[in-house]
């Protein structure tokens, strides 16, 4: 009897151990990925986040924590990132560590849960163009709907998301009366249900989520992704295109292939490299660009101008293919053209005679009288000399002065053949005569 009770007690104790061990083993085997979202949101960021989500899916991660600290950025890039986050089956968590403004707020709203540190903010998501002005009604309408949809799909009240983007929404209790965009503090976000909690650090967040014993892995941007993010920045694109066009223009004035051409090609190749890494362009765009440059070079050897026009069209086509926003690319190309033209004029006209570099590529010599160059032989020695008309002057013709036959013009009147004349003007090769009889009459 005692032995049976002992066996029963041991069996119950062993069963309890078996029941408890799976939970501990699950916590230890969980993998959590931490992905930083910092600085400006642009197309290059999407490539990095896409790689992070794919890694999480391949490694069967339990959750992805996006540590956000961004002032915002491009709306189209934020839209792509939002679709990426909602398409994965892995749990997504936003950890707002300082600020998630504009496009950053939209990204946070597309995650399953949001946590914020004390003093952090989220909101202020007005849509503006590259000049800092409010975008058109069509763009605003799209963005308002996108913000509300992002909030609604995670059971958050859409009115607060709309107030972040539309200043006509009146929320005075949250410090956003009509005419002011809503920006939530950590406390306000928790109060309106936009935040699941406020934590002091990443370690505390992991504790709150129950991931203390999990395998924590941080995914950082590769060097290529950092370069791509920099190159695809809306401000950097026109700068690269300006450097590229200016370098190629200067190369036309210099013999061989030198520093300007290398500078221009490097800038353009960087442009394509960044967009290819960001997933915005493929090898076909680079091939089209190379073909365009080849056709432009061929124009110097082929008549007709067709090769040059086709080359310019191919280069412009490759630039537009590399960008998914034709309006932004068109503006960048116009800026690049304007900058290169102004810079060319400035350097050639103002600095051309002072800089040794430009003395090698610009012809500064001139042919003038002071240096002994004479474009037309001067006949000032003929002034006042008399002769006779070899032909009738109507008003041009030929006269004889001394033993020399000279082509002349009269002052405007008709002069008969054989009439006496006198030279009254000598302007280079133009000799003007007057009939002597008329001269005597004037006197």
Secondary structure, 3 states (H helix, E strand, C coil): CHHHHHHHHHHHHHHHHHHHHHHHHHHHHCEEEEEEEECCECHHHHHHHHHHHHHHHHCCCCEEEEEEEECCECHHHHHHHHHHHHHCCCEEEEEEEEEEECHHHHHHHCCCEEEECCCCEEECCCCECCCCCECCHHHHHHHHHHHHHHHHCCCCCHHHHHHHHCCCCCEHHHCECCCCCCEEEHHHHHHCCCCCEECCCHHHHHHHHCCCCCEEEEECCCHHHHHHHHHCCHHHHHHHHHHHHHHHHHHCCCCCCCHHHHHHHHHHHHHHHHHHHCCCCCHHHHHHHHHHHHHHHHCCCCCCCHHHHHHHHHHHHHHHHCCCCHHHHHHHHHHHHHHHHHHHHHHHHCCCCCCHHHHHHCCCCCCCHHHCCCCCCCCHHHCCCEEEECCCECCEEEEEECCEEEEEEECCCCECCCCEEEEEEEECCEEEEEEHHHHHHHC
